[in-house]
Amino acid sequence: MDSVLNSVNTALTSSNKTVLEIPALTFYIGNEKSRRICNTGIGRLENLSFKRIEDIGFYECDNIQHVYGYIRLTDFQFNYPSFTVNDEIGDKGSIEVGAYRNKIFVRLSIQKVNDLFKMEVDKVQAVKILDIDFNTNNLERIAGYFGQLQDCILGIIYGTVFPLLEQTLQRELTRAITNI
């Protein structure tokens, strides 16, 4: 697993793919009397690099070997450099999120076919994000809505960022194991 992750990290760095772009979004904060429309520019999950955080496990089922374990993003830094609140004044700022603990489940399968070993990526699932730092710049006027804003950003991470991260990691793991 470690050699596969090293291959993924090397490939991401050498091809300048260490930034994952997140689509721009529009969402609402506030209540019916004081609803604010929030627009983001393109978001960025930066410094894509992975490392194993626990021992790996093995099991066999139907003559297929499975290797599984948990990895993490070495440095989870997510941001929206452009964030606009559309109201009478129209605040513009940015949002930065750092997570000190995150966990991604990875399972690979290995099958012997005609004296050759075939390896595949079975599953990639981001399962946890904890110890989160949430920073805003130039958005002080909506300080009363920071709780809602944090909830929205966490929803974006779980609903949009994690699926894109899983797809990217699945693709890069598949590339790495085909070169082994």
Z-matrix of the N, CA and C atoms (Angstrom, degrees):
N
C 1 1.459
C 2 1.532 1 110.19
N 3 1.336 2 116.33 1 -41.14
C 4 1.464 3 118.85 2 -178.93
C 5 1.523 4 112.23 3 -62.72
N 6 1.336 5 117.11 4 -41.21
C 7 1.470 6 118.99 5 -179.65
C 8 1.526 7 110.96 6 -67.23
N 9 1.332 8 117.04 7 -34.48
C 10 1.467 9 120.42 8 176.75
C 11 1.527 10 109.53 9 -65.89
N 12 1.336 11 117.16 10 -44.45
C 13 1.472 12 120.25 11 178.72
C 14 1.523 13 111.34 12 -63.92
N 15 1.335 14 117.08 13 -39.13
C 16 1.467 15 119.57 14 176.51
C 17 1.521 16 110.77 15 -61.28
N 18 1.327 17 116.66 16 -40.59
C 19 1.469 18 120.57 17 177.43
C 20 1.523 19 111.25 18 -63.29
N 21 1.326 20 116.41 19 -41.67
C 22 1.471 21 120.92 20 178.22
C 23 1.521 22 109.77 21 -62.16
N 24 1.334 23 117.23 22 -49.03
C 25 1.468 24 120.84 23 -178.83
C 26 1.522 25 111.59 24 -61.42
N 27 1.325 26 116.94 25 -42.04
C 28 1.465 27 120.91 26 178.48
C 29 1.523 28 110.92 27 -63.91
N 30 1.330 29 116.55 28 -43.76
C 31 1.470 30 120.31 29 -179.93
C 32 1.525 31 111.19 30 -64.19
N 33 1.322 32 117.25 31 -42.53
C 34 1.469 33 120.24 32 179.40
C 35 1.523 34 110.82 33 -63.06
N 36 1.328 35 116.75 34 -44.28
C 37 1.461 36 120.78 35 -178.58
C 38 1.527 37 111.44 36 -67.59
N 39 1.328 38 117.03 37 -46.35
C 40 1.470 39 119.45 38 -176.09
C 41 1.527 40 112.65 39 -68.84
N 42 1.324 41 117.47 40 -25.14
C 43 1.470 42 119.80 41 179.47
C 44 1.532 43 112.24 42 -100.50
N 45 1.332 44 116.36 43 11.81
C 46 1.471 45 121.88 44 179.94
C 47 1.524 46 112.38 45 53.63
N 48 1.329 47 116.52 46 43.19
C 49 1.466 48 121.52 47 178.36
C 50 1.523 49 111.27 48 -112.07
N 51 1.324 50 116.94 49 34.69
C 52 1.459 51 119.82 50 -178.13
C 53 1.523 52 112.48 51 -86.41
N 54 1.323 53 116.88 52 3.68
C 55 1.467 54 121.70 53 176.24
C 56 1.524 55 108.06 54 -120.69
N 57 1.319 56 115.49 55 128.38
C 58 1.458 57 121.69 56 177.07
C 59 1.524 58 107.62 57 -106.14
N 60 1.333 59 116.62 58 119.09
C 61 1.467 60 120.16 59 -179.78
C 62 1.521 61 110.30 60 -82.60
N 63 1.335 62 114.65 61 136.15
C 64 1.459 63 122.99 62 -179.72
C 65 1.525 64 107.15 63 -109.41
N 66 1.335 65 118.32 64 133.28
C 67 1.466 66 120.21 65 -177.49
C 68 1.533 67 112.84 66 -57.82
N 69 1.322 68 115.24 67 150.11
C 70 1.467 69 121.26 68 174.42
C 71 1.527 70 108.96 69 -65.77
N 72 1.321 71 116.05 70 148.23
C 73 1.466 72 121.16 71 -176.91
C 74 1.515 73 111.42 72 -135.11
N 75 1.318 74 115.29 73 158.42
C 76 1.462 75 123.01 74 170.77
C 77 1.519 76 107.05 75 -126.26
N 78 1.334 77 116.44 76 132.32
C 79 1.461 78 120.52 77 176.95
C 80 1.526 79 109.09 78 -151.40
N 81 1.317 80 116.22 79 171.47
C 82 1.462 81 122.31 80 -175.78
C 83 1.516 82 110.56 81 -114.64
N 84 1.341 83 115.36 82 144.81
C 85 1.457 84 121.64 83 167.80
C 86 1.519 85 107.05 84 -129.38
N 87 1.310 86 116.19 85 164.14
C 88 1.461 87 120.48 86 -179.38
C 89 1.513 88 111.07 87 100.18
N 90 1.337 89 114.57 88 -164.20
C 91 1.463 90 120.15 89 178.00
C 92 1.521 91 108.67 90 -123.82
N 93 1.324 92 117.23 91 -172.74
C 94 1.471 93 119.68 92 -176.21
C 95 1.520 94 112.66 93 -60.69
N 96 1.330 95 117.79 94 -34.67
C 97 1.467 96 120.68 95 -178.29
C 98 1.526 97 112.79 96 -78.46
N 99 1.311 98 116.44 97 -29.33
C 100 1.469 99 118.78 98 -176.91
C 101 1.527 100 111.01 99 -135.09
N 102 1.299 101 115.94 100 53.46
C 103 1.467 102 121.37 101 -179.53
C 104 1.525 103 110.03 102 -72.64
N 105 1.326 104 115.40 103 134.51
C 106 1.459 105 121.99 104 177.47
C 107 1.529 106 108.14 105 -116.94
N 108 1.311 107 116.50 106 133.96
C 109 1.459 108 121.46 107 174.75
C 110 1.522 109 107.22 108 -93.05
N 111 1.313 110 116.05 109 126.78
C 112 1.459 111 121.70 110 179.75
C 113 1.523 112 109.38 111 -110.83
N 114 1.312 113 115.70 112 131.57
C 115 1.464 114 122.11 113 176.93
C 116 1.522 115 108.53 114 -121.70
N 117 1.305 116 115.12 115 135.10
C 118 1.456 117 119.27 116 176.16
C 119 1.519 118 108.77 117 -109.90
N 120 1.301 119 114.85 118 154.97
C 121 1.457 120 119.12 119 165.70
C 122 1.519 121 106.69 120 -83.44
N 123 1.294 122 116.64 121 -162.65
C 124 1.465 123 121.27 122 176.20
C 125 1.527 124 108.34 123 -66.45
N 126 1.329 125 116.18 124 131.50
C 127 1.459 126 121.29 125 175.94
C 128 1.519 127 110.42 126 -88.37
N 129 1.323 128 115.13 127 164.68
C 130 1.462 129 119.86 128 -177.87
C 131 1.529 130 110.49 129 -139.62
N 132 1.317 131 115.65 130 128.19
C 133 1.460 132 121.83 131 167.40
C 134 1.519 133 104.50 132 -102.57
N 135 1.326 134 115.87 133 112.13
C 136 1.462 135 120.51 134 -168.79
C 137 1.522 136 112.66 135 -103.59
N 138 1.309 137 114.62 136 162.34
C 139 1.464 138 123.21 137 174.92
C 140 1.520 139 112.79 138 60.98
N 141 1.338 140 117.43 139 46.74
C 142 1.461 141 120.09 140 179.07
C 143 1.525 142 109.85 141 -60.89
N 144 1.299 143 115.56 142 114.92
C 145 1.451 144 123.81 143 176.60
C 146 1.522 145 106.21 144 -159.64
N 147 1.325 146 116.49 145 138.65
C 148 1.457 147 120.56 146 -172.20
C 149 1.518 148 111.17 147 -123.11
N 150 1.346 149 115.29 148 150.16
C 151 1.456 150 119.74 149 173.24
C 152 1.516 151 109.67 150 -146.30
N 153 1.328 152 114.98 151 151.13
C 154 1.463 153 120.99 152 179.10
C 155 1.525 154 108.57 153 -74.08
N 156 1.345 155 116.21 154 139.69
C 157 1.463 156 119.02 155 -178.33
C 158 1.525 157 113.35 156 -116.21
N 159 1.311 158 117.76 157 -8.97
C 160 1.461 159 120.89 158 178.90
C 161 1.520 160 108.29 159 -142.29
N 162 1.341 161 115.30 160 165.02
C 163 1.463 162 119.01 161 174.17
C 164 1.517 163 109.34 162 -61.48
N 165 1.324 164 115.52 163 149.69
C 166 1.461 165 119.22 164 178.57
C 167 1.526 166 109.66 165 -86.49
N 168 1.324 167 115.43 166 157.87
C 169 1.455 168 121.24 167 178.45
C 170 1.518 169 110.40 168 -118.78
N 171 1.311 170 114.95 169 160.66
C 172 1.466 171 121.60 170 179.91
C 173 1.519 172 108.90 171 -134.02
N 174 1.306 173 115.94 172 146.82
C 175 1.459 174 121.14 173 166.94
C 176 1.517 175 108.62 174 -156.69
N 177 1.341 176 115.09 175 161.42
C 178 1.460 177 120.55 176 179.53
C 179 1.517 178 108.96 177 -122.21
N 180 1.324 179 115.26 178 137.86
C 181 1.459 180 121.81 179 177.77
C 182 1.527 181 107.41 180 -146.16
N 183 1.332 182 117.09 181 124.19
C 184 1.471 183 122.22 182 179.18
C 185 1.531 184 112.59 183 53.09
N 186 1.329 185 116.62 184 45.98
C 187 1.466 186 123.77 185 179.19
C 188 1.529 187 113.92 186 62.04
N 189 1.307 188 116.56 187 21.39
C 190 1.466 189 121.39 188 174.95
C 191 1.525 190 107.65 189 -116.44
N 192 1.325 191 116.09 190 126.25
C 193 1.461 192 121.63 191 176.87
C 194 1.525 193 108.31 192 -85.25
N 195 1.307 194 116.22 193 137.45
C 196 1.461 195 121.05 194 177.53
C 197 1.526 196 108.67 195 -120.29
N 198 1.306 197 115.47 196 132.88
C 199 1.456 198 123.31 197 175.61
C 200 1.516 199 105.95 198 -117.03
N 201 1.325 200 116.94 199 129.20
C 202 1.460 201 118.98 200 -177.08
C 203 1.523 202 110.30 201 -142.61
N 204 1.295 203 114.21 202 159.33
C 205 1.450 204 119.65 203 177.38
C 206 1.511 205 110.88 204 178.37
N 207 1.322 206 113.95 205 179.96
C 208 1.457 207 120.98 206 -179.45
C 209 1.515 208 109.84 207 -110.82
N 210 1.311 209 114.02 208 137.03
C 211 1.453 210 121.42 209 175.42
C 212 1.522 211 107.55 210 -124.98
N 213 1.307 212 116.07 211 175.31
C 214 1.463 213 119.75 212 176.24
C 215 1.515 214 109.57 213 -146.51
N 216 1.318 215 113.72 214 158.77
C 217 1.454 216 119.21 215 168.48
C 218 1.518 217 105.97 216 -70.64
N 219 1.307 218 117.36 217 129.63
C 220 1.452 219 120.60 218 -178.86
C 221 1.528 220 111.03 219 -60.89
N 222 1.309 221 116.48 220 -39.10
C 223 1.467 222 121.24 221 -177.04
C 224 1.523 223 108.21 222 -141.41
N 225 1.331 224 117.79 223 96.22
C 226 1.465 225 121.91 224 -177.46
C 227 1.526 226 108.44 225 -82.17
N 228 1.313 227 116.96 226 99.94
C 229 1.463 228 122.95 227 178.54
C 230 1.521 229 108.59 228 -125.16
N 231 1.324 230 115.41 229 110.40
C 232 1.462 231 121.89 230 -178.27
C 233 1.517 232 108.02 231 -119.14
N 234 1.335 233 116.88 232 137.81
C 235 1.462 234 118.04 233 179.48
C 236 1.521 235 111.78 234 -151.73
N 237 1.305 236 112.54 235 156.90
C 238 1.462 237 122.37 236 167.03
C 239 1.524 238 105.53 237 -116.39
N 240 1.341 239 118.26 238 99.40
C 241 1.459 240 120.08 239 -179.08
C 242 1.521 241 113.02 240 -63.95
N 243 1.328 242 116.67 241 -23.83
C 244 1.465 243 120.72 242 178.98
C 245 1.524 244 108.77 243 -123.65
N 246 1.326 245 115.50 244 115.46
C 247 1.460 246 121.64 245 -178.85
C 248 1.527 247 107.38 246 -136.54
N 249 1.323 248 116.95 247 124.33
C 250 1.461 249 121.61 248 -176.56
C 251 1.514 250 110.11 249 -123.63
N 252 1.329 251 115.45 250 134.92
C 253 1.464 252 121.58 251 172.96
C 254 1.519 253 106.24 252 -104.76
N 255 1.323 254 116.46 253 115.83
C 256 1.460 255 121.25 254 -177.72
C 257 1.521 256 110.00 255 -89.89
N 258 1.299 257 115.66 256 97.94
C 259 1.461 258 122.33 257 172.20
C 260 1.521 259 106.79 258 -141.72
N 261 1.317 260 117.03 259 -159.17
C 262 1.472 261 119.61 260 -176.95
C 263 1.523 262 112.68 261 -57.97
N 264 1.318 263 116.71 262 -36.67
C 265 1.457 264 120.02 263 -175.15
C 266 1.523 265 112.05 264 -97.37
N 267 1.316 266 117.29 265 -34.83
C 268 1.470 267 121.03 266 177.03
C 269 1.510 268 113.81 267 73.46
N 270 1.330 269 116.88 268 65.08
C 271 1.466 270 120.92 269 177.69
C 272 1.522 271 110.94 270 -63.24
N 273 1.331 272 114.95 271 142.91
C 274 1.463 273 121.35 272 174.91
C 275 1.516 274 107.58 273 -128.41
N 276 1.308 275 115.12 274 135.09
C 277 1.457 276 119.55 275 -179.99
C 278 1.511 277 110.49 276 -164.09
N 279 1.313 278 114.75 277 -153.94
C 280 1.463 279 120.37 278 179.31
C 281 1.519 280 109.64 279 -143.87
N 282 1.318 281 115.25 280 161.23
C 283 1.461 282 122.39 281 178.68
C 284 1.518 283 107.67 282 -128.66
N 285 1.334 284 115.86 283 135.41
C 286 1.459 285 121.83 284 177.09
C 287 1.521 286 108.87 285 -128.94
N 288 1.326 287 115.86 286 135.30
C 289 1.459 288 121.62 287 179.80
C 290 1.524 289 108.10 288 -128.35
N 291 1.314 290 115.79 289 127.68
C 292 1.460 291 121.35 290 173.77
C 293 1.515 292 108.63 291 -121.04
N 294 1.302 293 117.03 292 137.23
C 295 1.468 294 121.19 293 178.44
C 296 1.520 295 108.22 294 -122.66
N 297 1.320 296 115.46 295 125.58
C 298 1.455 297 119.60 296 -176.31
C 299 1.518 298 113.38 297 -87.50
N 300 1.330 299 115.99 298 -15.82
C 301 1.467 300 119.33 299 175.34
C 302 1.518 301 108.39 300 -135.41
N 303 1.312 302 115.51 301 127.93
C 304 1.462 303 121.47 302 175.03
C 305 1.519 304 107.62 303 -147.50
N 306 1.310 305 115.26 304 155.93
C 307 1.459 306 120.14 305 -173.75
C 308 1.521 307 109.43 306 -141.67
N 309 1.327 308 115.76 307 132.08
C 310 1.461 309 122.54 308 179.11
C 311 1.531 310 107.68 309 -128.89
N 312 1.324 311 116.28 310 125.28
C 313 1.465 312 121.43 311 178.63
C 314 1.523 313 108.99 312 -87.06
N 315 1.338 314 116.21 313 133.24
C 316 1.464 315 121.85 314 178.18
C 317 1.528 316 108.34 315 -131.38
N 318 1.336 317 115.12 316 133.44
C 319 1.470 318 119.98 317 175.21
C 320 1.526 319 108.77 318 -132.12
N 321 1.330 320 115.39 319 129.10
C 322 1.459 321 122.91 320 177.08
C 323 1.523 322 108.32 321 -112.99
N 324 1.325 323 117.07 322 147.48
C 325 1.465 324 120.57 323 175.56
C 326 1.521 325 108.89 324 -116.88
N 327 1.331 326 114.91 325 143.88
C 328 1.457 327 121.52 326 -179.93
C 329 1.524 328 107.18 327 -128.52
N 330 1.327 329 115.18 328 125.12
C 331 1.459 330 120.36 329 -177.72
C 332 1.528 331 108.86 330 -131.57
N 333 1.329 332 115.24 331 137.84
C 334 1.462 333 119.74 332 177.37
C 335 1.521 334 108.26 333 -90.90
N 336 1.349 335 115.17 334 121.16
C 337 1.461 336 121.72 335 179.59
C 338 1.526 337 107.80 336 -128.62
N 339 1.347 338 116.57 337 115.34
C 340 1.472 339 121.40 338 179.28
C 341 1.526 340 112.34 339 51.41
N 342 1.307 341 117.21 340 51.99
C 343 1.468 342 124.52 341 179.10
C 344 1.528 343 113.99 342 63.68
N 345 1.317 344 117.76 343 12.18
C 346 1.465 345 122.14 344 174.17
C 347 1.521 346 108.29 345 -117.47
N 348 1.314 347 115.40 346 148.77
C 349 1.451 348 119.27 347 177.89
C 350 1.520 349 109.66 348 -99.53
N 351 1.302 350 114.76 349 130.60
C 352 1.468 351 121.37 350 179.23
C 353 1.531 352 107.54 351 -111.84
N 354 1.329 353 116.25 352 123.34
C 355 1.457 354 120.91 353 -179.69
C 356 1.523 355 108.84 354 -113.33
N 357 1.330 356 115.84 355 137.76
C 358 1.465 357 121.68 356 178.70
C 359 1.519 358 110.16 357 -136.18
N 360 1.315 359 114.90 358 155.44
C 361 1.458 360 120.87 359 172.71
C 362 1.522 361 106.85 360 -87.01
N 363 1.325 362 115.99 361 115.08
C 364 1.471 363 121.80 362 -179.51
C 365 1.518 364 112.75 363 -82.13
N 366 1.322 365 114.80 364 -45.66
C 367 1.463 366 118.06 365 -172.43
C 368 1.520 367 110.33 366 -154.74
N 369 1.323 368 114.50 367 139.31
C 370 1.460 369 122.74 368 171.20
C 371 1.515 370 105.76 369 -134.81
N 372 1.334 371 116.40 370 120.57
C 373 1.464 372 119.07 371 -177.93
C 374 1.522 373 110.11 372 -143.71
N 375 1.324 374 115.72 373 117.70
C 376 1.460 375 120.83 374 173.00
C 377 1.524 376 107.07 375 -72.55
N 378 1.315 377 116.64 376 123.71
C 379 1.462 378 119.07 377 -172.25
C 380 1.520 379 114.69 378 -115.54
N 381 1.329 380 118.07 379 -19.26
C 382 1.456 381 117.12 380 -173.13
C 383 1.519 382 111.32 381 -154.98
N 384 1.313 383 114.90 382 145.47
C 385 1.457 384 122.21 383 170.64
C 386 1.529 385 106.27 384 -143.37
N 387 1.339 386 116.23 385 123.57
C 388 1.467 387 121.83 386 -175.95
C 389 1.523 388 110.41 387 -137.55
N 390 1.327 389 115.08 388 170.01
C 391 1.465 390 122.16 389 178.65
C 392 1.523 391 110.79 390 51.82
N 393 1.311 392 114.51 391 66.95
C 394 1.458 393 121.97 392 -171.70
C 395 1.528 394 111.03 393 -99.26
N 396 1.316 395 116.10 394 131.44
C 397 1.466 396 122.80 395 169.08
C 398 1.516 397 107.14 396 -100.31
N 399 1.313 398 116.24 397 130.70
C 400 1.459 399 122.32 398 -176.90
C 401 1.520 400 107.14 399 -125.00
N 402 1.319 401 117.84 400 114.79
C 403 1.464 402 121.88 401 -177.89
C 404 1.516 403 110.76 402 -123.84
N 405 1.324 404 114.76 403 138.65
C 406 1.458 405 120.28 404 174.48
C 407 1.521 406 108.48 405 -120.52
N 408 1.303 407 115.86 406 150.14
C 409 1.461 408 121.74 407 177.16
C 410 1.521 409 108.45 408 -124.60
N 411 1.333 410 116.33 409 128.83
C 412 1.468 411 123.94 410 176.90
C 413 1.529 412 113.54 411 64.35
N 414 1.317 413 117.45 412 29.69
C 415 1.467 414 120.69 413 177.83
C 416 1.532 415 110.84 414 -124.00
N 417 1.318 416 116.95 415 30.30
C 418 1.460 417 121.88 416 -175.31
C 419 1.527 418 113.20 417 -61.48
N 420 1.327 419 118.39 418 -31.00
C 421 1.467 420 120.67 419 -177.02
C 422 1.522 421 112.74 420 -66.15
N 423 1.311 422 117.47 421 -20.05
C 424 1.467 423 118.64 422 178.73
C 425 1.534 424 110.85 423 -105.78
N 426 1.328 425 116.68 424 25.77
C 427 1.466 426 121.17 425 -178.38
C 428 1.526 427 112.23 426 -55.15
N 429 1.316 428 118.29 427 -32.12
C 430 1.459 429 121.46 428 178.87
C 431 1.520 430 113.36 429 -66.22
N 432 1.307 431 116.91 430 -13.56
C 433 1.463 432 121.49 431 -178.69
C 434 1.530 433 112.70 432 -108.13
N 435 1.324 434 117.93 433 8.78
C 436 1.462 435 119.93 434 -176.08
C 437 1.525 436 112.57 435 -59.83
N 438 1.323 437 118.15 436 -36.28
C 439 1.465 438 120.63 437 177.18
C 440 1.517 439 111.04 438 -59.95
N 441 1.340 440 116.28 439 -46.90
C 442 1.470 441 120.25 440 177.36
C 443 1.524 442 111.16 441 -64.98
N 444 1.322 443 115.50 442 -40.13
C 445 1.460 444 120.11 443 179.85
C 446 1.534 445 110.60 444 -63.10
N 447 1.329 446 116.89 445 -43.30
C 448 1.463 447 120.42 446 176.87
C 449 1.521 448 111.07 447 -61.05
N 450 1.336 449 116.75 448 -43.77
C 451 1.468 450 120.26 449 178.25
C 452 1.527 451 111.02 450 -60.51
N 453 1.330 452 116.65 451 -42.37
C 454 1.472 453 120.37 452 178.37
C 455 1.522 454 111.08 453 -62.86
N 456 1.325 455 117.08 454 -44.78
C 457 1.465 456 120.66 455 -179.00
C 458 1.528 457 110.52 456 -65.70
N 459 1.334 458 118.10 457 -39.91
C 460 1.471 459 119.89 458 175.96
C 461 1.522 460 110.77 459 -63.20
N 462 1.332 461 116.82 460 -39.38
C 463 1.466 462 120.59 461 175.48
C 464 1.515 463 111.43 462 -61.39
N 465 1.330 464 116.62 463 -39.39
C 466 1.466 465 121.24 464 177.28
C 467 1.530 466 110.31 465 -64.85
N 468 1.331 467 116.42 466 -41.75
C 469 1.469 468 119.55 467 179.31
C 470 1.523 469 110.32 468 -61.77
N 471 1.338 470 116.97 469 -49.10
C 472 1.470 471 119.64 470 -178.73
C 473 1.529 472 112.42 471 -70.91
N 474 1.334 473 117.62 472 -37.01
C 475 1.466 474 120.36 473 -174.51
C 476 1.513 475 115.72 474 -89.36
N 477 1.330 476 117.77 475 -24.66
C 478 1.463 477 121.01 476 -175.98
C 479 1.527 478 112.54 477 -122.40
N 480 1.336 479 117.11 478 -50.58
C 481 1.465 480 120.62 479 -175.79
C 482 1.527 481 111.13 480 -66.46
N 483 1.337 482 117.22 481 -49.68
C 484 1.464 483 119.53 482 -178.23
C 485 1.526 484 112.60 483 -59.64
N 486 1.348 485 120.12 484 -46.73
C 487 1.473 486 118.16 485 177.74
C 488 1.538 487 113.12 486 -59.60
N 489 1.332 488 117.73 487 -39.91
C 490 1.470 489 119.90 488 177.27
C 491 1.525 490 111.23 489 -66.51
N 492 1.325 491 116.28 490 -39.50
C 493 1.461 492 120.96 491 177.03
C 494 1.530 493 110.41 492 -63.12
N 495 1.330 494 116.98 493 -43.96
C 496 1.466 495 121.31 494 178.73
C 497 1.528 496 111.25 495 -61.13
N 498 1.331 497 117.06 496 -43.86
C 499 1.471 498 120.81 497 178.77
C 500 1.527 499 111.14 498 -62.75
N 501 1.325 500 116.06 499 -44.31
C 502 1.462 501 120.71 500 -179.85
C 503 1.521 502 110.67 501 -63.42
N 504 1.327 503 116.52 502 -46.52
C 505 1.459 504 120.37 503 -179.46
C 506 1.526 505 110.92 504 -64.91
N 507 1.329 506 117.42 505 -41.06
C 508 1.473 507 121.24 506 177.73
C 509 1.537 508 109.84 507 -59.12
N 510 1.322 509 116.62 508 -46.41
C 511 1.467 510 121.40 509 -179.93
C 512 1.535 511 110.92 510 -62.35
N 513 1.327 512 116.80 511 -46.31
C 514 1.466 513 120.22 512 -177.32
C 515 1.528 514 111.95 513 -70.34
N 516 1.336 515 117.77 514 -36.41
C 517 1.465 516 120.35 515 175.46
C 518 1.528 517 110.41 516 -64.34
N 519 1.328 518 116.34 517 -42.09
C 520 1.469 519 120.65 518 178.81
C 521 1.522 520 110.25 519 -60.97
N 522 1.329 521 117.10 520 -43.52
C 523 1.472 522 120.52 521 176.97
C 524 1.523 523 111.03 522 -61.45
N 525 1.336 524 115.57 523 -43.00
C 526 1.468 525 119.57 524 -177.01
C 527 1.526 526 111.67 525 -65.27
N 528 1.329 527 117.39 526 -42.03
C 529 1.471 528 118.25 527 -176.78
C 530 1.527 529 112.36 528 -76.40
N 531 1.319 530 118.04 529 -22.35
C 532 1.469 531 118.49 530 175.93
C 533 1.528 532 110.92 531 -73.58
N 534 1.331 533 117.19 532 -18.29
C 535 1.464 534 121.22 533 178.66
C 536 1.522 535 112.99 534 -95.01
N 537 1.329 536 116.80 535 3.59
C 538 1.476 537 119.82 536 -179.48
C 539 1.515 538 109.23 537 -86.01
